[in-house]
């Protein structure tokens, strides 16, 4: 009896100490929706708004994970997008190479590593979750925005890679110049950084630690995280998971 009580209080103490979030996918593939955008592109705000509206979709995080990458090749045309990074442009270029294309553009949607052109924005529909079992992806938040990633695959790979991004929500910009000069733009699910690491085999799963602690130039209203795994030979995601986080200032 004493042993049971001791175990109970030990677990209770652990729950109070472990203040980080934990997210886990199902074994079925979760869609990764990527939008390549820019505040310097006049045709991007409607696409940004479409992605932001996914916040209202009950399937968010369960069946799909959205990420908005701001590219930097529009910065030379009058407005420096504060959320743009060369690494995001490189990811878009890697997709173009994967598809055998020489062109990149904004706004560009990518669904599970494939160019997603089907339907106009108002009629764009996220496909139902696939029946294919690819494996379970788990992410646990540690201290200082370090995330422990583990993947139990149902399919094989020579080398699994884990990729993670910190997401900024409720971001607002007053654009002074460029094609959107004079407009106030709002964003959700904006990638603030991008980290990729090879995973190591541990028993029947693959593990990695992703450090997403890079400083945020713009303080978002709220933050989230998106993590996916892929084969080392391709940027196409195999499984994805994500969710909302608590800002450090909001923790008790």
C-alpha positions as a printed NumPy array, in Angstrom:
array([[  0.   ,   0.   ,   0.   ],
       [  2.8  ,   2.397,   0.943],
       [  4.558,   1.623,  -2.352],
       [  1.437,   2.491,  -4.347],
       [  1.04 ,   5.793,  -2.512],
       [  4.709,   6.613,  -3.141],
       [  4.353,   5.865,  -6.872],
       [  1.202,   8.006,  -7.048],
       [  2.868,  11.047,  -5.482],
       [  5.984,  10.546,  -7.609],
       [  3.869,  10.613, -10.777],
       [  1.886,  13.575,  -9.483],
       [  5.087,  15.518,  -8.812],
       [  6.379,  14.67 , -12.29 ],
       [  3.174,  15.986, -13.867],
       [  3.599,  19.328, -12.081],
       [  7.253,  19.583, -13.069],
       [  6.765,  18.6  , -16.72 ],
       [  5.278,  21.866, -17.96 ],
       [  6.082,  21.261, -21.632],
       [  3.594,  20.22 , -24.282],
       [  3.305,  16.747, -25.822],
       [  1.916,  16.058, -29.286],
       [  1.424,  12.703, -31.001],
       [  0.146,  11.802, -34.442],
       [ -1.921,   8.783, -35.338],
       [ -0.327,   6.047, -37.42 ],
       [ -2.193,   7.386, -40.443],
       [ -0.452,  10.083, -42.413],
       [ -1.129,  13.641, -41.251],
       [ -1.128,  16.194, -44.08 ],
       [  1.595,  18.841, -44.049],
       [  0.34 ,  22.013, -45.754],
       [  3.085,  24.486, -46.662],
       [  2.478,  27.957, -48.067],
       [  5.386,  29.896, -49.569],
       [  4.477,  33.548, -49.275],
       [  5.854,  37.076, -48.979],
       [  4.656,  40.438, -47.699],
       [  6.194,  41.929, -50.83 ],
       [  3.809,  39.999, -53.111],
       [  0.417,  41.604, -53.86 ],
       [ -1.256,  38.261, -54.606],
       [ -0.166,  36.667, -51.311],
       [ -2.577,  38.216, -48.74 ],
       [ -5.597,  36.145, -49.9  ],
       [ -3.511,  32.967, -49.608],
       [ -2.294,  34.041, -46.15 ],
       [ -5.902,  34.644, -45.119],
       [ -6.987,  31.214, -46.388],
       [ -4.274,  29.555, -44.315],
       [ -5.117,  31.657, -41.244],
       [ -8.753,  30.526, -41.466],
       [ -7.616,  26.944, -40.887],
       [ -7.466,  27.957, -37.234],
       [-11.252,  27.411, -37.214],
       [-11.064,  23.919, -38.745],
       [-11.704,  21.162, -36.159],
       [ -9.257,  18.896, -38.001],
       [ -6.349,  21.243, -37.219],
       [ -3.341,  19.332, -35.773],
       [ -5.29 ,  16.04 , -35.908],
       [ -5.431,  15.584, -39.676],
       [ -3.285,  18.42 , -41.002],
       [ -0.457,  20.73 , -39.912],
       [ -0.127,  24.177, -41.609],
       [  3.113,  26.147, -42.035],
       [  3.622,  29.508, -43.746],
       [  7.16 ,  30.091, -45.056],
       [  8.103,  33.641, -46.062],
       [ 10.704,  33.66 , -48.854],
       [ 13.31 ,  36.384, -49.271],
       [ 13.495,  36.901, -53.043],
       [ 10.818,  39.634, -52.954],
       [ 12.817,  41.724, -50.471],
       [ 14.719,  43.549, -53.211],
       [ 11.52 ,  45.119, -54.566],
       [ 10.883,  47.765, -51.937],
       [  9.849,  45.903, -48.767],
       [ 11.94 ,  43.661, -46.531],
       [  9.614,  40.986, -45.194],
       [ 10.466,  40.684, -41.466],
       [  9.531,  36.992, -41.451],
       [ 11.55 ,  36.008, -44.518],
       [ 14.615,  33.769, -44.396],
       [ 16.974,  32.392, -47.024],
       [ 16.441,  28.922, -45.527],
       [ 12.758,  29.088, -46.471],
       [ 13.619,  30.034, -50.042],
       [ 16.068,  27.119, -50.136],
       [ 13.296,  24.732, -49.073],
       [ 11.089,  25.978, -51.901],
       [ 13.963,  25.604, -54.36 ],
       [ 14.563,  22.056, -53.115],
       [ 10.951,  21.211, -53.868],
       [ 11.272,  22.696, -57.361],
       [ 14.358,  20.532, -57.986],
       [ 12.474,  17.491, -56.686],
       [  9.698,  18.136, -59.191],
       [ 12.068,  18.92 , -62.073],
       [ 10.866,  22.532, -62.215],
       [ 12.965,  25.643, -62.796],
       [ 10.416,  28.056, -61.394],
       [  9.391,  29.159, -57.908],
       [  6.598,  31.614, -57.191],
       [  4.34 ,  33.053, -54.516],
       [  1.87 ,  32.241, -53.283],
       [  2.66 ,  28.547, -53.701],
       [  0.925,  25.781, -51.781],
       [  2.625,  22.441, -51.19 ],
       [  0.659,  19.453, -49.874],
       [  2.72 ,  16.538, -48.543],
       [  5.669,  17.585, -50.66 ],
       [  3.676,  17.978, -53.899],
       [  2.774,  21.217, -55.682],
       [ -0.882,  21.887, -54.8  ],
       [ -2.682,  23.803, -57.533],
       [ -6.114,  22.195, -57.384],
       [ -8.962,  24.657, -56.986],
       [ -9.086,  28.394, -56.428],
       [ -8.6  ,  29.644, -52.862],
       [-12.307,  29.832, -52.087],
       [-12.839,  26.303, -53.351],
       [ -9.64 ,  24.697, -52.093],
       [-10.435,  21.657, -49.955],
       [ -8.026,  19.72 , -47.774],
       [ -8.186,  16.028, -48.706],
       [ -9.419,  13.48 , -46.204],
       [ -6.766,  11.835, -44.099],
       [ -5.092,   8.951, -45.905],
       [ -5.681,   5.345, -44.824],
       [ -1.999,   4.492, -45.303],
       [ -0.221,   3.686, -42.043],
       [  3.168,   5.408, -41.994],
       [  3.979,   5.458, -38.279],
       [  3.523,   7.434, -35.073],
       [  5.374,  10.709, -34.558],
       [  5.683,  12.112, -31.026],
       [  7.064,  15.491, -29.941],
       [  7.709,  16.488, -26.323],
       [  8.656,  20.042, -25.38 ],
       [ 11.628,  20.361, -23.057],
       [ 13.325,  23.372, -21.539],
       [ 14.372,  26.38 , -23.625],
       [ 12.363,  25.313, -26.683],
       [ 14.176,  22.011, -27.124],
       [ 11.911,  19.278, -28.482],
       [ 12.392,  15.527, -28.154],
       [ 11.2  ,  13.842, -31.338],
       [ 10.513,  10.117, -31.676],
       [  9.169,   8.235, -34.678],
       [  7.927,   4.627, -34.821],
       [  7.775,   3.987, -38.571],
       [  5.637,   1.485, -40.427],
       [  7.777,   1.942, -43.524],
       [ 11.53 ,   1.773, -43.989],
       [ 14.146,   4.413, -44.727],
       [ 17.932,   4.363, -44.936],
       [ 18.037,   7.585, -42.888],
       [ 15.166,   9.43 , -41.235],
       [ 15.42 ,  13.197, -40.866],
       [ 13.456,  15.288, -38.352],
       [ 12.51 ,  18.871, -39.217],
       [ 10.89 ,  21.391, -36.903],
       [  9.69 ,  24.985, -36.982],
       [  8.453,  27.333, -34.311],
       [  5.204,  28.952, -35.492],
       [  4.196,  32.555, -34.833],
       [  0.487,  33.408, -34.643],
       [ -1.379,  36.696, -34.487],
       [  1.417,  38.503, -36.304],
       [  0.615,  41.923, -37.748],
       [  2.704,  44.056, -40.122],
       [  2.138,  47.58 , -41.376],
       [  3.725,  47.418, -44.812],
       [  5.266,  50.732, -45.814],
       [  6.529,  50.011, -49.334],
       [  6.419,  47.525, -52.166],
       [  3.357,  45.952, -53.79 ],
       [  1.456,  45.898, -50.484],
       [  2.528,  49.382, -49.405],
       [ -0.009,  51.003, -47.079],
       [ -1.657,  47.728, -46.097],
       [ -1.792,  46.08 , -42.679],
       [ -1.256,  42.333, -43.018],
       [ -2.066,  39.59 , -40.515],
       [ -0.566,  36.099, -40.364],
       [ -1.014,  32.745, -38.643],
       [  1.237,  29.664, -38.56 ],
       [  4.312,  31.639, -39.701],
       [  7.616,  29.748, -39.564],
       [ 10.047,  31.622, -37.33 ],
       [ 12.951,  29.223, -37.846],
       [ 13.767,  25.907, -39.505],
       [ 15.898,  23.101, -38.046],
       [ 16.645,  19.689, -39.57 ],
       [ 18.614,  16.873, -37.924],
       [ 19.262,  13.195, -38.694],
       [ 17.508,  10.758, -36.377],
       [ 19.209,   7.946, -34.474],
       [ 17.8  ,   4.462, -34.061],
       [ 16.844,   3.517, -30.513],
       [ 15.2  ,   0.103, -30.149],
       [ 12.114,   0.166, -32.405],
       [ 12.004,   3.935, -32.898],
       [ 14.081,   6.82 , -34.238],
       [ 14.887,   9.836, -32.075],
       [ 16.298,  13.36 , -32.349],
       [ 16.392,  16.585, -30.356],
       [ 15.49 ,  19.807, -32.143],
       [ 16.603,  23.138, -30.693],
       [ 14.052,  25.756, -31.763],
       [ 15.127,  28.384, -29.253],
       [ 16.313,  31.009, -31.743],
       [ 15.342,  34.538, -30.772],
       [ 12.144,  35.941, -32.264],
       [ 12.608,  39.34 , -33.921],
       [  8.879,  39.924, -33.682],
       [  6.955,  38.789, -30.609],
       [  3.899,  36.8  , -31.757],
       [  0.556,  36.827, -29.973],
       [  0.885,  33.074, -29.532],
       [  3.194,  30.319, -30.731],
       [  3.016,  26.75 , -31.925],
       [  5.289,  24.051, -33.25 ],
       [  5.273,  21.863, -36.337],
       [  7.519,  18.822, -36.744],
       [  7.763,  16.315, -39.563],
       [  9.977,  13.434, -40.604],
       [ 11.217,  12.617, -44.081],
       [ 13.644,  10.384, -45.893],
       [ 17.099,  11.916, -46.17 ],
       [ 16.894,  11.707, -49.967],
       [ 13.801,  13.9  , -50.279],
       [ 12.185,  16.971, -48.644],
       [  8.762,  15.288, -48.921],
       [  7.298,  14.663, -45.45 ],
       [  6.34 ,  11.156, -44.364],
       [  4.555,  12.073, -41.126],
       [  3.782,  15.364, -39.361],
       [  2.585,  16.56 , -35.988],
       [  2.087,  19.923, -34.325],
       [  0.149,  22.014, -31.875],
       [ -0.117,  25.207, -29.881],
       [  2.415,  26.099, -27.187],
       [  2.426,  28.333, -24.144],
       [  4.625,  31.431, -24.207],
       [  7.244,  31.511, -21.462],
       [  5.675,  34.681, -20.063],
       [  2.334,  32.88 , -19.676],
       [  3.675,  30.008, -17.592],
       [  2.929,  30.187, -13.884]])
